[in-house]
């Protein structure tokens, strides 16, 4: 068994996440992994669990937050591509 580095739970189904820098983290749930590793939106301060958007090296949870902060480049960001469903 392995111990989650966030909540301390010793769990037989714990898993490891390896980063590109070579660090290894142990978690007992995706919730704990998100809590520790997800970037934070630079506008609304929530954890970004989805794809988010990046503008000028800054991370945002959505196009809305990017547009609110990043001016002209943020204005070009869209959350979805293509035609909206009818």
C-alpha positions as CSV (number, residue, x, y, z in Angstrom):
1,X,0.0,0.0,0.0
2,X,1.0,3.6,-0.5
3,X,0.2,6.8,1.4
4,X,-1.5,9.8,-0.4
5,X,0.7,12.9,0.0
6,X,-2.3,15.1,0.3
7,X,-4.7,13.4,2.7
8,X,-2.4,10.8,4.3
9,X,-4.7,7.9,3.4
10,X,-2.9,4.6,3.2
11,X,-4.7,2.9,0.2
12,X,-4.1,-0.3,-1.7
13,X,-5.2,1.4,-5.0
14,X,-3.0,4.5,-4.7
15,X,-1.3,5.6,-7.8
16,X,1.8,7.6,-8.8
17,X,2.0,10.6,-11.1
18,X,5.4,11.3,-12.7
19,X,6.1,14.8,-14.0
20,X,8.3,15.9,-16.9
21,X,10.8,17.2,-14.4
22,X,11.1,13.7,-12.9
23,X,9.2,14.3,-9.7
24,X,6.9,11.5,-8.5
25,X,3.8,12.1,-6.5
26,X,1.5,9.5,-4.8
27,X,-2.3,10.0,-4.5
28,X,-5.3,7.9,-3.4
29,X,-7.7,9.8,-5.7
30,X,-7.9,12.1,-8.6
31,X,-9.4,14.7,-6.3
32,X,-6.1,14.7,-4.3
33,X,-4.0,14.8,-7.4
34,X,-6.0,17.8,-8.7
35,X,-5.7,19.5,-5.4
36,X,-1.9,19.2,-5.4
37,X,-1.0,19.5,-9.1
38,X,-3.6,21.5,-11.1
39,X,-2.7,25.0,-12.1
40,X,-4.8,27.9,-10.7
41,X,-6.7,30.3,-13.0
42,X,-5.0,33.7,-12.9
43,X,-8.4,35.4,-13.0
44,X,-10.9,33.6,-10.8
45,X,-8.4,31.5,-8.8
46,X,-10.1,28.1,-9.2
47,X,-8.1,24.9,-9.9
48,X,-8.0,24.0,-13.6
49,X,-9.0,20.4,-13.8
50,X,-9.8,20.5,-17.6
51,X,-7.8,21.7,-20.5
52,X,-8.0,25.5,-19.7
53,X,-6.4,28.0,-22.0
54,X,-2.9,29.6,-22.0
55,X,-2.2,33.2,-23.1
56,X,1.2,34.7,-22.8
57,X,2.4,31.9,-20.5
58,X,-0.5,32.5,-18.1
59,X,-3.2,29.9,-17.4
60,X,-6.9,30.4,-17.3
61,X,-9.8,28.1,-16.7
62,X,-11.8,29.4,-19.7
63,X,-11.8,31.8,-22.6
64,X,-14.0,34.1,-20.5
65,X,-11.3,34.5,-17.8
66,X,-8.5,34.9,-20.5
67,X,-10.6,37.6,-22.2
68,X,-11.1,39.4,-18.9
69,X,-7.3,39.7,-18.2
70,X,-5.4,39.5,-21.5
71,X,-6.7,42.3,-23.6
72,X,-6.3,41.9,-27.4
73,X,-4.8,38.4,-27.3
74,X,-7.3,37.2,-24.7
75,X,-10.1,38.5,-27.0
76,X,-9.1,35.9,-29.6
77,X,-9.6,33.0,-27.2
78,X,-12.7,30.8,-27.6
79,X,-13.8,27.9,-25.4
80,X,-15.2,25.9,-28.3
81,X,-14.3,25.7,-32.0
82,X,-16.7,25.4,-34.8
83,X,-20.5,25.7,-35.1
84,X,-22.7,25.6,-32.1
85,X,-25.1,22.7,-31.9
86,X,-28.7,23.6,-32.9
